[in-house]
Amino acid sequence: MTNTSNISPKLPSEISLSPEAVIVEEVNSNGKTCQLIDNTGTIGRSKMSELLNELIQEEQFGIKAISSTDGILKIDQPRLSHIQINETLYRLILFRYQAVIENF
């Protein structure tokens, strides 16, 4: 596991990295490096590592297809979700091999 803030992720243009961002990395079973980025800077590294491993075990990374309401299949689009850590609810944005945690 890599726990470093020196990693410069290539985020999609709709996400900007905050100065407080903390990044952890793991390699999934396909050999791809997956990143979890805490854009709030408030979640501890051990909790982030735990969350990243859960996302990898649940196979949340990789190319995904999502059906839209108009019946069109969209491949590799960001998926929005939420996650609660202790008493705080965060936005979770999932990209191909990155997940970003942000404040609501």
C-alpha positions in Angstrom: 0.0 0.0 0.0 1.2 3.5 -0.8 0.2 6.2 1.6 1.4 9.5 0.3 0.2 12.9 -0.6 3.0 13.3 -3.2 1.1 11.3 -5.8 -0.3 13.5 -8.5 -3.5 11.8 -9.7 -4.9 12.6 -13.2 -8.4 13.5 -12.2 -11.2 14.2 -14.7 -11.7 17.9 -15.4 -14.8 18.1 -13.2 -12.8 17.3 -10.1 -10.1 19.5 -8.7 -7.6 18.4 -6.0 -7.8 20.4 -2.8 -4.6 21.4 -1.0 -5.8 19.3 2.0 -6.3 16.1 -0.2 -4.9 12.8 1.1 -4.3 9.9 -1.3 -3.9 6.2 -0.7 -3.3 3.6 -3.4 -3.6 -0.2 -3.7 -3.3 -2.6 -6.6 -6.4 -4.6 -7.5 -6.5 -8.2 -8.6 -6.1 -7.1 -12.3 -2.8 -5.4 -11.5 -4.3 -1.9 -11.8 -3.5 0.8 -9.4 -6.6 2.2 -7.6 -6.6 5.4 -5.7 -8.9 6.8 -3.0 -8.6 10.5 -2.7 -10.0 12.3 0.4 -10.5 15.8 -0.9 -11.6 17.0 2.6 -8.4 16.0 4.3 -10.3 14.9 7.4 -10.4 11.1 7.1 -7.5 9.2 8.7 -5.2 7.2 6.5 -6.1 3.9 8.2 -9.8 4.4 7.5 -9.1 5.4 3.9 -7.0 2.3 3.4 -9.8 0.2 4.8 -12.4 1.9 2.5 -10.1 1.5 -0.5 -9.7 -2.2 0.2 -13.5 -2.6 0.5 -14.1 -0.8 -2.8 -11.5 -3.1 -4.5 -13.0 -6.3 -2.9 -16.5 -5.1 -4.1 -15.0 -4.7 -7.6 -16.1 -1.1 -7.8 -13.1 -0.2 -10.1 -12.7 -0.8 -13.8 -14.9 -0.1 -16.8 -18.6 0.0 -15.8 -21.7 0.5 -17.9 -24.7 2.4 -16.6 -28.2 2.5 -18.1 -29.5 6.1 -18.2 -33.2 7.0 -17.8 -33.4 7.5 -21.6 -32.4 3.9 -22.2 -28.9 4.7 -23.5 -26.1 2.6 -22.1 -23.3 4.8 -21.0 -19.8 3.3 -20.5 -17.2 4.5 -18.1 -19.2 7.5 -16.7 -18.5 8.7 -13.1 -20.8 7.1 -10.6 -22.1 9.2 -7.7 -22.8 7.8 -4.3 -22.4 8.7 -0.7 -20.6 7.3 2.3 -21.0 7.8 6.0 -18.0 7.9 8.2 -18.8 8.2 11.9 -21.5 10.9 12.0 -20.5 12.7 8.7 -22.0 12.0 5.3 -19.7 12.5 2.3 -20.1 12.4 -1.5 -18.3 9.5 -3.1 -17.5 9.9 -6.8 -16.2 6.7 -8.5 -14.2 6.9 -11.7 -12.5 4.0 -13.5 -9.6 3.5 -11.1 -10.2 6.4 -8.6 -12.7 7.2 -6.0 -13.0 10.8 -4.6 -14.5 11.7 -1.2 -15.9 15.2 -0.9 -18.1 17.2 1.4 -21.7 17.5 0.5 
